[in-house]
Amino acid sequence: MLTRPQVVRVSLLGAFGAGVAYLFIPDKSRSAPTVDNASLSPCHFTRATLTSSEPSGPNTKLLALTIHGLPVQKHPSLLAPVWSVFIKDDDIQVERPYTPLEGIDENGRMLFWIKKHPKGEVGRWLHSKKVGDQVEFRGPLSTWAWKEDTWDEVVMISGGTGITPFYQLFHSSISKGHPRTRFTLLHSSPASSELPPPEILRPLQAYAAEHPEKFRLHLFVDRRDANSPADIQAGRIDKPAIQRCLGLDAPWWRKIFARSSATSNTPRKILFLVCGPEPMINAIAGPYGRGFSQGDVSGVLGELGYASSEVRKL
Ligand SMILES: Cc1cc2nc3c(=O)[nH]c(=O)nc-3n(C[C@H](O)[C@H](O)[C@H](O)COP(=O)(O)OP(=O)(O)OC[C@H]3O[C@@H](n4cnc5c(N)ncnc54)[C@H](O)[C@@H]3O)c2cc1C
């Protein structure tokens, strides 16, 4: 039987060993070959050039990667939203997934909004790269497959760079018009200076102003400051905020009126998509299950009575 200090020592050694193994023992995907002159694939790395790198807040940058001289296969099933690519940090052979905001264009360009965490490996490495540097990535990989005309109501809730999959969905699908589905995006950032850059916010705001019946946008910051735009709400995306934004806090008589004026008696099919830092996912939809499975729905959406078929944690 091990004593308490021995158990602690063994656990610490195990955790250290696992960390070292993760960083230095190449796994199958990270050791995928780098192939030139072949179409994009999750099975091999493709070389790209960093063609722009613009600061977009205290810890974020907009980075563009361009693949030169390679015809971009617009394979509909592979490049359907929402997809990401794994970018490899060549120094320590570690890869992380990132979401091209506008997919890939005909010139082979992908634009990313990437946050640098104080101790984060790949984010810091990418921020240190200079225009003209080479970066390797593999993909596309499906993050979550959008199915057109399946839901009446889609509510996207994001924090920080968690907006990136929703922006990709907006750019490649929502903004093209959907007769059946109404979309709502609730996004929060810690402060006004950390909100998504105009390249992301402006198209969302313009579309919401033009098509309020199809797309609604609600922006939140933890605390308002002198620079906070007027239309930004203060506080976290909590239960009252979700109820308010979705009109679930309307008086009972208005809900009855709304129901009686609906064209159909069948319940509206609703889907919540949640993406952001883990504490935010936990508070809104409950923690992931084992091995990043979806887990049960709890948190605010659990309290509001939504089922697992109505909630997706990205
Ligand atoms: C499908 C998918 C798509 C993604 N797309 C994007 C994207 O477009 N843009 C983007 O910036 N990120 C995106 N991410 C997150 C990204 O893959 C990395 O997890 C993130 O950049 C951190 O990696 P790192 O190597 O820099 O930090 P790591 O070395 O993995 O982390 C080190 C430390 O940094 C801190 N940290 C890491 N991640 C977070 C976090 N999310 N919140 C708070 N602290 C954190 C923690 O303290 C952690 O211990 C995506 C993730 C997935 C799964």
The ligand as an ORCA input file, in Angstrom:
! r2SCAN-3c Opt
* xyz 0 1
  C     -12.454     22.426    -34.051
  C     -11.702     23.552    -33.362
  C     -11.518     24.761    -34.011
  C     -10.815     25.804    -33.387
  N     -10.671     27.008    -34.025
  C      -9.990     28.014    -33.415
  C      -9.830     29.303    -34.056
  O     -10.290     29.534    -35.180
  N      -9.131     30.260    -33.385
  C      -8.561     30.038    -32.140
  O      -7.925     30.948    -31.580
  N      -8.701     28.831    -31.523
  C      -9.371     27.829    -32.131
  N      -9.475     26.604    -31.512
  C      -8.692     26.363    -30.266
  C      -7.277     25.925    -30.676
  O      -7.320     24.672    -31.343
  C      -6.328     25.738    -29.475
  O      -6.940     24.931    -28.515
  C      -5.943     27.065    -28.841
  O      -5.334     27.914    -29.818
  C      -4.944     26.820    -27.710
  O      -3.846     26.122    -28.230
  P      -2.355     26.448    -27.757
  O      -1.461     25.392    -28.318
  O      -2.018     27.870    -28.059
  O      -2.474     26.324    -26.178
  P      -2.199     24.971    -25.312
  O      -0.736     24.727    -25.280
  O      -3.094     23.894    -25.799
  O      -2.754     25.437    -23.915
  C      -1.933     25.926    -22.882
  C      -2.738     26.683    -21.882
  O      -3.374     27.824    -22.505
  C      -4.619     28.055    -21.885
  N      -5.717     27.877    -22.858
  C      -5.713     27.106    -23.966
  N      -6.885     27.204    -24.624
  C      -7.648     28.048    -23.900
  C      -8.955     28.556    -24.073
  N      -9.715     28.223    -25.133
  N      -9.422     29.429    -23.124
  C      -8.658     29.788    -22.082
  N      -7.395     29.327    -21.873
  C      -6.910     28.476    -22.763
  C      -4.766     27.058    -20.797
  O      -4.260     27.596    -19.604
  C      -3.884     25.921    -21.257
  O      -3.491     25.115    -20.220
  C     -10.230     25.588    -32.095
  C     -10.432     24.369    -31.446
  C     -11.163     23.368    -32.054
  C     -11.365     22.056    -31.318
*
